[in-house]
Structure formats: C-alpha cells, structure tokens
C-alpha cells in the first residue's frame, strides 16, 4: 500500500471513529448536550482533530443522519427485486426490524432521539423522496404498488396512512426490544415470534380478504 492510500485509509478510520463516538453521545445526551469537545474527549483526540473532519456539530449530526438513513435504504434496495409487491412489503418489515436489532445505536439515534431542524434545502442533499436513498420513500412506493394491484381493503386509499401504520407496528417491536428486551420482569416471547405476529396481524388487517 502506498503512502497516499495509507493516509486515506487512516483518515477514513478516524472519521468512522468520530462518527461512532458522536452517535453514542447524541443517543445518551441528546443533541443539545453534545459538544465537539465531548466527542474529542470520548476518543481521546484534541478538538482540533475533530474539526479537521467536521466543520461543526450540526455538520457532524447531519453526516450521521445521511450515513445511517442511507444504510437503511440500501437494506431495502436489496428487497427491490422481489416482483410481488405484497411480499416485498412484508420483507420491508423484516428488513427494517433486522436493521434496528442489529444496529441498536444507529436505530436509537435515527428513530428514538429528537433531531434539530434541518437547514433549508438539506432535504435534496439527504435524498428525500428518492427510493434508493430514502427508506420512507421506498416504503411509500411499495405501498403504492400494492394499492395499484388492488390488494388493500377498498376503504384504504391513503398511501401515507398505510405506510405510517405499518411503520408504527414494526417500530414498536424494535424500540420495545431495544429499550426493554433485557428486562427479565417480562417473560418475553422470542423476538422472531413477535416480528412474525406483528407483520402478519397488520397485513391481514390491511389487505383485501378473499
């Protein structure tokens, strides 16, 4: 490996280290409780070293959001080849839950932590509305295809209502597992069984029967 390649690898490793530390701090202390100095202290770097990679806390937070949401969208893109939209919708539910359970810190920051207002015009940069970069856009597009196929109950025509209802169901399973899954006060059913039950129940309630 040449000098340039080694330096670039080291730069990316440092950047990932900063992002991982910042993600944990944002989850535990909230956006307002985090400073660049705290991020630097967590990884035993000087604040100056952090500013080499990120202009300020807002840029650091937005980079985390962009990285994590894009990673979730990439999970969905692997499902995009499934031709049956109903089965694809089912697999979106499982993919979402798997992402959250395998990446609990990412999930906490993305969906269980308050976010500051985004700067004007940032939606386009973050890929809003593009199913290849925006996980909600992918879900919404799949719901639209199920609707176009006539598979939903005839009284269900609001794409966002359907999408957000399904999202709420799988979010409930993931967030409960992350927050309380280690609490032995509750005799928890296996997470796989809970995942199957919520997805099957919601789809049976939304889809046209017979």
C-alpha angles and dihedrals in degrees: 000000000000127000094257093050092047092050092049091050091050091048092053092046090053091047092052090048090053092047094050092049092047092048091055092047094049090051095048101037106023127237096288093049095057126086131179087246090058091051090050092048092050092060094032095245129131117258088242090063090055092051090056087068103030129031095214144333093281093056090047092052093046091049089054091050093048093048097046098042091047089052090054091048090052088055088056093046088064087061095048093091094065103109099204107077093205092054089043089053090051091051091049088060093051092044091052093050093046090052092051096046094046093045106035096161091050089048094048091054095043100044110008101046129072114248127211119241113283118241115259112275094018093114092076093048090051092052098249111183095014108115090208092060105019115068093197090052089053091050091047092049091051092049089051090054092050088050092049089052090057092239099130124080109277092245092058111084105132106102095196093047091053093044094049093045091055091044091052091054097052092039089057092056094047098043092046091051092048094046101038109010093109094049107109091196087089121057092228120208113227111285090234090058092048090050092051092046097051095045094045093045095049095045093047089052094049103037126083110258123223 
